[in-house]
Amino acid sequence: MERRQELEIKRLKLAELRRAREERKLQLLATQQQESNNAAAAGSTIARRQIDDLVTALLVERPSTPTTTVDGSSDTGSERDATSSTAVMSPPPYNSSSSAIPGLPLGGRIIPEFRSVEAVVFDIPPKERVVYNKEVQTVQGSFEPQGPTADELREQIKEEFAKEEALRLELLEAERLEAEAVIPQEVPELTDEERKAILHSTDFVEFLDHSSKILERAMSERYDFMKDYTLGLDDTTEAVHGNRMRLVCSFHDERWSKNRSVTDVGWSTKHPELIVSSYNKNPLAVNEPDGIVCIWNIHLADRPEFVFHSQSDVLTVRFSEFHPNLVIGGTYSGQILLWDTRAKSLPVLKTHLSVGGHTHPVYALDMVGTQNAHNLISVSTDGTMCSWQLDMLAQPQETLSLDYPAHPVTDEVAVTTMGFPDGETNSFWVGTEEGSVYQANRYARAGSQAGINTAYSYKGHFAPITGLHFHPLFGPMDFSDLYLTCSVDWTVKLWRKRTHPKPATPDNAVVLPLYSFETADDYVYDVKWSPSHPAIFGTVEGSGKFDVWNLNMDTEVPVMSTIVGAGKALNKLSWSKDGRHAAIGSSDGHVYVYDIGEMATPRAEDWNILQRTVNEMISTQAHGNSLGNDY
């Protein structure tokens, strides 16, 4: 403690010396400025005095040699040149009577007598030159400096600088000695209760969680800092070429993902590195929440960024397209839950279990509309469709019962999946447990009524439909009338929607698929179009196989195929916004991310090629229908 006080005193003294030196410098500058002004004034005064002295010297009479005049008087003249001689005459006073002066000639004229006069040369010494010196004052007391001179100030600054340097060196040495001889301080010993209180405090837990995530993100960067740029590319490059796919990362958490199955996956539209996944209950952990939603970060593979809880199994989940902080989930109990990444793990809003909403499992959610006017559409297995406002989940904005009276067994439609074409807010298609697809309308319009359109039924599957997805609207051609379905019957179907309702007749009541893909080895649980390439779509199967199809290259077999993870059943598939990465959910609780490489980038002619392929499928279907009618 005493050493620190001494160091503090020395630091204060050093600061005082520096302040005094700065004051001396300012005083020196002021003195030099004053002396410069005095010198200019003194120089002007001296010049003026020299001029006055010179004029006075020229005007003052100087003694000269007497010169004799003709009348015998002496005259003192001015200075004369050494080579000149002259006669000096002093005329007498004029008198008009010439007879008064005897001996004058007639007329009174005086004839001068010329004499020789010797010229005297005077040697005038030169004027002494006066040079001003700032150490000699030329004016009596007018420019007397006040205080020390500039030289004295310079000497004082040098002395103070020397003292300051000596004190600075002394202070550095004292600090070095203090650093070498660290005095151990006694750390108070915490009791077990105090340590537990700190470790379990909210502030400490939040700080540790936030800071550790930042460190893990930085450490998970896959940048090779030992890379030699003088070498060419080799087979170890990360680029994916040709018909190959690469596993980017996988997500699994021992606490939250263990003994659970992934029920849905989705990408964030705002942050391309974030993936959301939903899970059902863990039968071995009765104290854990039944449903879990995790948000994963590609740069943080060991644990989720956020974990949300639910009192029921979460069957479907998605990021809100217009609110990047909101996550929406549908549960087995029929509730719609809303979580916020800025809040805690519990939902911030949820629907009520009442007859006005859903009371059966919700397997399908979709958002329609624009930024300023959008709705959340949900469908449950009892055939109930509800429209919600995200800030008002207490009751739905509208409710619609999906019934099909023409069904031979029951008019109730058990919906398992749903899809809206891009840009459509009224018409939607639903897949059912019986294997049929129906078109429905939210509102009654000219020529159509609200609910299921009974004019058409899309039949081609023989088991429950597990996935339905419409072709995204992008590129120079519109293929949004095409959609894919997958089913437990091990097939994937390509359909073309009917746009004009017609009366139900035996000829047009049933719509058949354009094409059927039948290479699966197990149940096909999900199918999704690529958001970047018009002819690419992906499928996941119960055998653990992930297939990528390109209709422009081959319609019989997939162009890429791989067994994901340990070969467990794959439940869900979702493409990233750029179409390059695919997130896959597995029945063992893992989420895998695959990169399909350059194939995700389309060429200019891919749209035309797909158009020809679809036209061929339509022609083949029409030909097959005509043959069937003939038989």
Buried (B, 14 or more C-beta within 10 A) or exposed (E): EEEEEEBEEBBEBBEEBBEBBEEBBEBBEEBBEBBEEBBEEBEEBBEEEBEEEEEEEEEEEEEBEEBEBBEEEEEEEEEBEEEEEEEBEEEEEEEEEEEEEEEBEEEBEEEEEEEEBEEEEEEEEEEEEEEBEBEEBBEEEEBEEEEBBBEEBBEBBEEBBEBBEEBBEEBEEBBEEBEEEEEEEEEEEEEEEEEEEEEEEEEEEEEEEEEEBEEBBEEBEEEEEEEEEEEEEEEEEEEBEEBEBBEBBBBBBEEBBBBBBBBBBBBBBBBEBBBBBBBBBBEEBEEBBBBBBBBBBBBBBEBBBBBBBBBBBBBBBBBBBBBBEBBBBBBBBBBBBBBBBEEEEBBEBBBBBEEBBBBBBBBBBBBBEEEEEBBBBBBBBBBBBBBBEBEEBEBBEEBBBBBBEEBEEEBBBBBBBBBBBEEBBBBBBBBBBBBBBBBBBBEEEEEBEBBBBBBBBBBBBEBBBBBBBBBBEBBEBEBBBBBBBBBBBBBBBBBBBBEEBEEBEEEEBEBBBBBEBEBBEBBBBBBBBBBBBBBBBBBBBBBBBBBBBBBBBEBEEBBBBBEBBEEBBBBBBBBBEEBBBBBBBBBBBBBBBBBBBEBBEBEEEBBBBBEEBBEEBEEEBEEEEEEEEEE
